[in-house]
C-alpha cells in the first residue's frame, strides 16, 4: 500500500503520468505516461535559421522515453536521479545527477529512469528552425 502511494505521488509530481508540456513542433506528439516535458527556453542560435531549445524532461521511476532522434545535436544534463541512455547500437550508458552526454545529430536513442526515485534532465538542442525537436523512431 505504501509503495502504491509513493508511486502515485511520484506520478503526480511529473504531471499525473501524462504531462507532455512542450511548444511548437512537439505539440502534436502523443503523451508518454510517466514522462513530463517542459520547454524552458527557445532562442536564435548562430543565425536566424537556427535555434537553441532547452527542455526539462522528468521521468517517474522506471519510465523511459522511447527510441527517437533529433534534427540537431542534443546535450543532456542529468539534474536528479539516474538515467540510462541507449545510443544507436552502442552499450547503454548510465548517468547520475551532474553527469552529461553529447548526442550527435540524427542518432537514434532512448532514455530510461533506472532508479527508485524521480529523475530529471535538462536537454539542450541546437537545431535548424522549423524542424521538430523530437522525431520518434518507427
N, C-alpha and C positions, 0 to 999 in steps of 0.2 A: 504494500500500500504506500509506504513512504517513498519507495523508488518511483512509483507511478506519479506521486505528487511532485517529486523533483523533476521528472521528465516533463510533466505538464507545465511547471514553472519555467523550465528552460525553453520550451516551445513558445510560451507567451513572451519571453524576453526577446526572441528573434522574430516576433510578429505573428504569433499564432501558428507557426509552422508553414505559413503560405505567403508571407510577405515577399514581395518582389518589387520594391520601390526603385525604379530606375526611370531615366528620362530618355527622350529622343528615340533612337533606333531600337532600343531594347524594350520599348513599351509593349510590343506585340508578343514578346516571349511569354510562354505559359509559366505560372508559378511553379516553383520546385519546393515540395514540402520540406520544412526544416532549414531552408536557406532564405536569408534576407539579404537584399542588395540595396544599398543607398548611395546614390551618386553624391559625392562630396563637392566636386567642382569640375568645371569644363572650361578650358581656356585655350586661345590660339597658341600654337606652338610652331616655332620656326618661321612660318609664313601664314597667310590667310587660308591656305589649303590643308593645313594640318592642325591637330588639336591634341592637348593633353587632357585626359579624363581620369579622375580618381573616383574609385568606388570602394565603399566599405562592404565587405562580404561577411555575414555572420552565419555560422554553422552550428546547429544544435548537435549535441553529442551523437556520434555515429552517422551523421548525414554527410552526403557528398554532392558535389556539383559534377554532373556527368561530362563525358568527353566533349570537348569543344575547342575552338581556336579563336584567334583574333587577327584582324587585318592590319596588325601593327604589333609592336613589342609590348610585353607586359612585364612589370616589375612588381612582384608580390612580396609584401612585408607582413609577417605574422605579428598581429597585435597581442593576441592572447591565445592560449591553448596549444594544441598540437595538430598540425595539418600534414597529411601525406599527399604528395604530388606525384602523378604519373605522367611523364612527358614522353609522347610517342611510344617507342618500344624500349626505352631505357628503364633501368631498375628504378623502382619508386624511391623518392627521397622524402624523409620526414623532417619537418621544420617545427621549431617551437618559438614561443614569443621572442621577438628580437632578431630572428633569422629572416633572410630574404632570398629571393630566387629570381633570376632573369629567364624569361620565356621568349624565345625568338618568334618573330612574325610567322603566322601560319602553322605553328607547331601544335598538333592535337594534344590535349592534356586534360586531366581531371584532377580534382582536389577533394579530399575527404577528411573530416574531423575524426581522428583516431583516438581521441582522448575521452575521458568520462565527463568533462565539463564543456561549456560553450567554447567555441574558437572563433576568431575573427582575423581577417586580413585586410590590409589596405592595398588595393590593386591600382597601379598607375599604368595607364595605357597611352602610348604615343601613336596616333592614328591619322590617316587621311580623313578629312572631314567628309561627312555624308555616308560613311560606311558604318555598318553596325558594329557595336563594341564586341558583341559575342556572336559567334557563328556555331550553332550546335552541330555536332557530328551526326551523320546518318547511320 
